[in-house]
Amino acid sequence: MPAVSKGDGMRGLAVFISDIRNFNFRNKLSADNDSLWKVFSRCLSTLGSRTVAKGKSKEAEIKRINKELANIRSKFKGDKALDGYSKKKYVCKLLFIFLLGHDIDFGHMEAVNLLSSNRYTEKQIGYLFISVLVNSNSELIRLINNAIKNDLASRNPTFMGLALHCIANVGSREMAEAFAGEIPKILVAGDTMDSVKQSAALCLLRLYRTSPDLVPMGDWTSRVVHLLNDQHLGVVTAATSLITTLAQKNPEEFKTSVSLAVSRLSRIVTSASTDLQDYTYYFVPAPWLSVKLLRLLQCYPPPEDPAVRGRLTECLETVLNKAQEPPKSKKVQHSNAKNAVLFEAISLIIHHDSEPNLLVRACNQLGQFLQHRETNLRYLALESMCTLASSEFSHEAVKTHIETVINALKTERDVSVRQRAVDLLYAMCDRSNAQQIVAEMLSYLETADYSIREEIVLKVAILAEKYAVDYTWYVDTILNLIRIAGDYVSEEVWYRVIQIVINRDDVQGYAAKTVFEALQAPACHENLVKVGGYILGEFGNLIAGDPRSSPLIQFNLLHSKFHLCSVPTRALLLSTYIKFVNLFPEVKATIQDVLRSDSQLRNADVELQQRAVEYLRLSTVASTDILATVLEEMPPFPERESSILAKLKKKKGPNTVTDLEEAKRERSADVNGGPEPAPASAASTPSPSADLLGLGATPPAPAGPPPSSGGLLVDVFSDSPSAVAPLAPGSEDNFARFVCKNNGVLFENQLLQIGLKSEFRQNLGRMFIFYGNKTSTQFLSFTPTLICSDDLQTNLSLQTKPVDPTVDGGAQVQQVVNIECVSDFTEAPVLNIQFRYGGTFQNVSVKLPITLNKFFQPTEMASQDFFQRWKQLSSPQQEVQNIFKAKHPMDTEITKAKIIGFGSALLEDVDPNPANFVGAGIIHTRTTQIGCLLRLEPNLQAQMYRLTLRTSKEAVSRRLCALLSEQF
């Protein structure tokens, strides 16, 4: 920053502040202006003004300020030849008065005039005033923009910095429209100073966050990535923040940043603290840059390049190793910085979910934090382990800490940490530990904080149902749950119990016996009375043979609770009584007396009165056969998503539950010894006052699918699973995008998302297909099928593993496809998915991106060897050439990335024309190996390409040429 001359002391401002100092002005500052006050104070210190202190009289302060405002107004109006020093002084006074909480309605033009000054202090005050006081709708905005443009074009780094700071501080849409195209040029210009690059990167980030549609993506995007290699770490830090935000919206544009980020991260984590002295924070080298680089890498899947992937693995191992080293300082700043890098590294390991060794090591490291004295570390460790528990590689390692987590649940003082402990127990639960975890959660529930009781109830109910090998345990658990926390047991929970008991014949007698015994307690929660009334009304006959639970005893037990219940529960009990009339004729007279009593027939509640009248009449006039028909046992509920799980998803957000459910289903075959049984039906049951007879109601219709669109294929009339749908709209475009990449979303509509993750080596490959249910309703009879023509079956071997036929709402299932290239091929297999959603048959087909170039192995060649081989493949049958118009911007870096993604090696300094691209590789099949050379010649002026491919087989040349031509 330029030095401040003695003349810049602004004695008049100092005198004014000296007058105010005794007026207790500090109390006038609002909370909103606090940060501005700090900025202004720094400016005053720069300008040499004296310290400001508290004073006494508010009235005197207002009087002095009004006097000064009048003086400044007269100066601005009367003296047209005010010099820059005076303008600066008066504008500074106005800014100071505004920070005291007073309105300022003049002086804006004088502040704008200061922007044209060549003195730093005058320009600084002008920009500060504009940042604080000028509205984006002001009439002066055009003048301000012109002044900013002049400063940006001045190439004076100090003035450029002030202008960029002003743009970022205002951050309005108008600013974005005016400068969003200019700032990227400053950022990537070769002659821009480091300090200006930092400001430009952060300014562009601010504009992108406020108006992303106004920041154009162009040639600068590929150049800004290379700022990660800048020697100035401040520039790298600012650029990393910008690239991370941009990559979240446009991942393909910034994919090349992965290798550069890994390279920079490697240099940081392997360096000693003395190597980066200016950026070392309490013996931790560049911790904030490390965190930003790790977050950038979380925008992408694991690197496909083995060298980059290996280097990244080494970095993560180094971070984990450093966490085990003794601290170099006892100060909290050292541990905070060190742990910040560690937790971000663990987040990246979890995001990649591909290195079992790293996942287990991360889990063990987090396990050490579970008993740390620092509450924040315990919280973060529990939160991270919740995500680790969803990985098939680290789930078992997480389970080893179950006792520590249970102890935290019992002894932790902080309620937020206890809640994370509950989440972790829920995440690590499987059939091997379900009973232990449910028992511990029930035990904790008796003393749990009221704010988290409902969530614990939902989780206990879900776990008890999901891992109930013996449904008698499930019934016991839910009844215990109602006993302990009845007020927090929502309707969804006891509805679900009814659904499961009705749908499972093997548990009905036990449920009736258990609920009968539970109702004998002197004080029963009303939810237990609801469950008891429903179950005994349906299955009380199963225990009526025992004298201790005879029909009359059952009736008397229920009726003893009748007068203590709310109206909806009484309505349910009346329905139970009429059911008893059908099940137990011997208690018919007793029940009729109850229904005939004045308390029922003349009840003030219309619902209860109507039921009593109707049920009494029904029991009197209907014959035994009619009564048996009308009051027959409830039919099984149709299969639908668990309403408890839906409620938990709504409470916690979709990602929390969905990820865990997905991972548990993937683990179930290995961890639990076999696939999980299909869940019991999950219809939404009637309201508590619903008529158990079903006389006036029909079962609720299943929710229909969303309105169909071009991307949603619904076969309304045919249920035939043999009918294969035509390719979905956009399937060809998505297929073409996967020619040069292996991971991403292949298809998506309102119901279903299909993602791919694949890897190939020589003639073998493996593809992971992820099917995501985007709705809250189960997919039933979910059947994905790979369809190949006869020729393709001969040349390409595909082996698939079956998937679970039921896909829960919001969940995801995975299918593995093992691939072998037997011989060269031109077609691609079709993936057909058929399933039922809401009773409607769905049929979707997409092309699966298994193409010949996936079996490329890159081959490095010197220039002499390349052209020697090029001449050998010169016969007309071996060469295919295509001249075509460019479909995308002709960017050198993007072209290189696509050629490498296509599978061939990119040979540098081989072609005499440096603008051309040359590649070489070998197509591997089971029967043969086919060498391939390619040459891509761009014509920027004509916006055209010429692509030449030479291989030893004409069909291979044609296929590869057709595939690669579509990429440019």
Summary of the structure (lengths in Angstrom):
residues: 968
radius of gyration: 36.7
end to end distance: 48.1
largest distance: 111.0
contacts: 3114
relative contact order: 0.04
helix: 57%
strand: 12%
